């Protein structure tokens, strides 16, 4: 029997636009058209809300 070599594809989705509110970037691992894993990277809002609530 022949050995099948399967490779997953890693796809970067975003960030869409620097001026967008709540910039989002997704790093997805695909097996064909099926998403196997998704790692979201959530950016700061442009007004720095997350920074203000650190204290």
DOMAR-773666 format. One record per residue: x, y, z of N, C-alpha, C, O in turn; residue number from 1; residue in one letter. Coordinates in pm, 1 decimal, decimal comma, always signed. Layout:
[[X Y Z] [X Y Z] [X Y Z] [X Y Z] NUM "a"]
...
//
This chain:
[[+83,6 -117,6 +0,0] [+0,0 +0,0 +0,0] [+88,9 +125,1 +0,0] [+189,6 +130,1 +70,6] 1 "x"]
[[+51,7 +223,9 -78,1] [+128,7 +347,5 -86,7] [+104,6 +433,3 +36,7] [-5,9 +439,1 +90,6] 2 "x"]
[[+210,7 +499,4 +79,6] [+200,3 +586,8 +196,5] [+150,8 +724,3 +151,7] [+202,8 +781,3 +55,8] 3 "x"]
[[+51,3 +776,6 +220,8] [-6,8 +906,4 +186,2] [+51,1 +1012,2 +279,0] [+48,2 +997,3 +401,2] 4 "x"]
[[+103,7 +1119,1 +220,3] [+159,8 +1229,6 +297,4] [+54,8 +1340,4 +305,0] [+17,4 +1398,0 +202,8] 5 "x"]
[[+7,7 +1369,5 +425,2] [-96,5 +1471,1 +444,5] [-33,5 +1594,0 +509,1] [+35,5 +1583,8 +610,5] 6 "x"]
[[-58,0 +1709,8 +449,2] [-7,6 +1835,3 +503,7] [-125,4 +1927,2 +533,2] [-216,4 +1941,2 +451,4] 7 "x"]
[[-123,1 +1988,6 +648,6] [-222,0 +2091,0 +681,3] [-168,1 +2226,3 +637,7] [-46,9 +2247,6 +636,2] 8 "x"]
[[-257,2 +2317,1 +602,3] [-218,9 +2450,0 +559,0] [-245,4 +2548,5 +672,0] [-350,5 +2543,3 +736,0] 9 "x"]
[[-150,3 +2638,4 +696,7] [-169,5 +2744,4 +795,2] [-204,0 +2872,3 +720,2] [-133,8 +2911,6 +627,1] 10 "x"]
[[-312,9 +2936,9 +761,6] [-363,2 +3055,0 +692,0] [-378,2 +3169,5 +791,2] [-440,8 +3153,8 +896,0] 11 "x"]
[[-320,3 +3285,5 +757,9] [-338,3 +3407,2 +837,1] [-456,3 +3484,4 +780,3] [-458,4 +3516,0 +661,3] 12 "x"]
[[-554,2 +3514,8 +864,1] [-673,8 +3587,0 +822,5] [-678,9 +3717,4 +900,4] [-705,7 +3717,1 +1020,5] 13 "x"]
[[-653,3 +3828,7 +833,0] [-658,0 +3958,9 +897,4] [-520,0 +4003,7 +942,6] [-423,9 +3933,3 +911,6] 14 "x"]
[[-502,5 +4111,4 +1011,1] [-606,5 +4205,8 +1052,4] [-661,8 +4281,8 +932,2] [-591,8 +4303,4 +833,3] 15 "x"]
[[-786,2 +4321,2 +941,9] [-855,7 +4378,6 +826,8] [-808,8 +4520,6 +794,4] [-767,0 +4549,0 +682,1] 16 "x"]
[[-816,1 +4608,2 +892,8] [-778,8 +4747,4 +868,2] [-731,3 +4808,6 +999,3] [-795,3 +4789,0 +1102,6] 17 "x"]
[[-620,1 +4882,6 +997,4] [-567,2 +4939,9 +1122,4] [-663,8 +5035,0 +1193,3] [-657,3 +5048,6 +1315,5] 18 "x"]
[[-752,7 +5100,6 +1119,7] [-845,4 +5195,0 +1181,4] [-974,4 +5128,9 +1228,2] [-1060,8 +5195,7 +1284,8] 19 "x"]
[[-988,6 +4998,3 +1205,2] [-1111,2 +4928,5 +1245,6] [-1115,7 +4913,6 +1397,2] [-1011,9 +4899,4 +1461,8] 20 "x"]
[[-1235,2 +4917,0 +1453,0] [-1251,8 +4900,1 +1597,1] [-1234,8 +4753,1 +1632,2] [-1298,3 +4667,0 +1571,3] 21 "x"]
[[-1150,2 +4723,9 +1729,3] [-1130,0 +4585,6 +1771,9] [-1067,9 +4499,5 +1664,1] [-1129,5 +4403,4 +1617,8] 22 "x"]
[[-946,9 +4532,9 +1623,9] [-878,2 +4460,3 +1517,1] [-864,0 +4313,0 +1555,0] [-826,5 +4281,1 +1667,8] 23 "x"]
[[-893,9 +4223,5 +1461,3] [-890,5 +4079,8 +1485,7] [-805,7 +4011,0 +1379,8] [-819,1 +4038,3 +1260,5] 24 "x"]
[[-718,4 +3921,5 +1424,7] [-638,5 +3838,9 +1334,2] [-660,1 +3694,1 +1373,7] [-654,2 +3660,9 +1492,1] 25 "x"]
[[-685,1 +3607,2 +1276,6] [-704,0 +3465,1 +1301,8] [-592,3 +3387,6 +1234,1] [-565,1 +3408,4 +1115,9] 26 "x"]
[[-527,2 +3298,3 +1308,0] [-430,1 +3205,7 +1250,8] [-498,9 +3070,3 +1249,9] [-522,5 +3010,4 +1354,8] 27 "x"]
[[-531,0 +3022,5 +1128,6] [-610,2 +2900,5 +1116,1] [-527,1 +2788,8 +1054,8] [-445,4 +2812,4 +965,9] 28 "x"]
[[-548,6 +2667,7 +1102,8] [-487,2 +2548,7 +1044,8] [-597,0 +2472,1 +972,3] [-695,5 +2430,4 +1033,2] 29 "x"]
[[-578,9 +2453,9 +840,3] [-681,9 +2393,6 +756,8] [-640,9 +2254,6 +709,8] [-524,1 +2229,0 +680,6] 30 "x"]
[[-738,8 +2166,4 +703,3] [-723,5 +2035,3 +640,5] [-820,6 +2034,9 +523,4] [-937,3 +1998,7 +538,6] 31 "x"]
[[-772,0 +2075,5 +406,6] [-861,0 +2096,1 +292,4] [-943,2 +2221,1 +316,5] [-887,7 +2330,1 +330,2] 32 "x"]
[[-1075,3 +2206,6 +322,0] [-1163,7 +2320,2 +348,8] [-1213,7 +2321,8 +492,8] [-1295,1 +2406,7 +529,1] 33 "x"]
[[-1166,1 +2229,1 +574,6] [-1211,8 +2216,5 +713,0] [-1110,2 +2283,5 +805,4] [-990,5 +2256,4 +796,7] 34 "x"]
[[-1158,1 +2370,6 +893,4] [-1071,7 +2436,5 +991,5] [-1047,1 +2339,4 +1105,9] [-1140,2 +2300,2 +1176,3] 35 "x"]
[[-920,8 +2300,7 +1124,1] [-883,0 +2208,0 +1230,4] [-852,5 +2281,4 +1360,8] [-883,1 +2231,7 +1469,2] 36 "x"]
[[-791,3 +2401,2 +1349,8] [-750,2 +2477,2 +1467,4] [-756,4 +2624,8 +1432,6] [-726,5 +2663,6 +1319,6] 37 "x"]
[[-794,8 +2707,1 +1528,9] [-802,2 +2851,1 +1507,1] [-748,4 +2922,2 +1630,9] [-792,9 +2896,4 +1742,7] 38 "x"]
[[-652,2 +3011,9 +1610,0] [-589,4 +3085,8 +1719,0] [-618,0 +3234,8 +1698,5] [-553,5 +3298,2 +1615,0] 39 "x"]
[[-714,2 +3292,7 +1773,5] [-746,1 +3434,6 +1754,7] [-646,7 +3525,1 +1827,1] [-608,3 +3498,4 +1940,9] 40 "x"]
[[-606,1 +3631,6 +1760,1] [-522,1 +3735,6 +1819,9] [-605,8 +3862,5 +1820,3] [-627,8 +3924,2 +1716,0] 41 "x"]
[[-652,0 +3900,7 +1938,1] [-741,3 +4015,6 +1950,5] [-658,7 +4138,3 +1984,6] [-586,6 +4139,5 +2084,3] 42 "x"]
[[-669,0 +4240,9 +1902,3] [-591,4 +4362,7 +1921,2] [-658,2 +4459,5 +2016,5] [-773,1 +4440,7 +2056,6] 43 "x"]
[[-584,4 +4563,2 +2052,1] [-639,6 +4667,6 +2137,6] [-734,8 +4754,5 +2057,2] [-716,2 +4773,8 +1937,1] 44 "x"]
[[-835,9 +4806,2 +2123,4] [-921,9 +4904,5 +2059,2] [-840,1 +5031,0 +2035,7] [-741,8 +5054,7 +2105,9] 45 "x"]
[[-878,3 +5110,3 +1940,5] [-794,7 +5225,3 +1905,2] [-787,9 +5329,3 +2016,1] [-698,1 +5413,5 +2014,1] 46 "x"]
[[-878,3 +5326,8 +2111,6] [-872,7 +5421,6 +2223,5] [-800,8 +5363,8 +2344,6] [-788,3 +5431,2 +2446,9] 47 "x"]
[[-753,1 +5239,5 +2334,6] [-676,0 +5180,8 +2443,0] [-759,6 +5143,7 +2563,7] [-711,7 +5156,3 +2676,5] 48 "x"]
[[-882,4 +5098,3 +2544,9] [-971,7 +5064,0 +2655,8] [-909,4 +4958,9 +2746,7] [-917,1 +4969,7 +2869,0] 49 "x"]
[[-847,6 +4857,2 +2687,0] [-786,4 +4751,3 +2768,1] [-675,0 +4807,3 +2856,2] [-659,7 +4765,0 +2970,7] 50 "x"]
[[-597,9 +4901,0 +2804,4] [-489,5 +4961,5 +2881,6] [-545,3 +5042,9 +2998,5] [-486,8 +5043,1 +3106,8] 51 "x"]
[[-656,1 +5111,1 +2978,1] [-714,8 +5193,8 +3083,6] [-767,5 +5111,2 +3200,7] [-765,9 +5158,7 +3314,2] 52 "x"]
[[-814,0 +4988,8 +3175,8] [-872,6 +4908,9 +3283,6] [-772,0 +4814,9 +3349,6] [-811,3 +4727,4 +3426,7] 53 "x"]
[[-642,9 +4831,5 +3320,8] [-541,2 +4747,7 +3384,7] [-526,0 +4779,8 +3533,2] [-489,0 +4691,5 +3610,6] 54 "x"]
[[-552,9 +4901,2 +3574,6] [-527,8 +4941,8 +3713,2] [-636,0 +4899,0 +3806,4] [-628,5 +4926,1 +3926,2] 55 "x"]
//
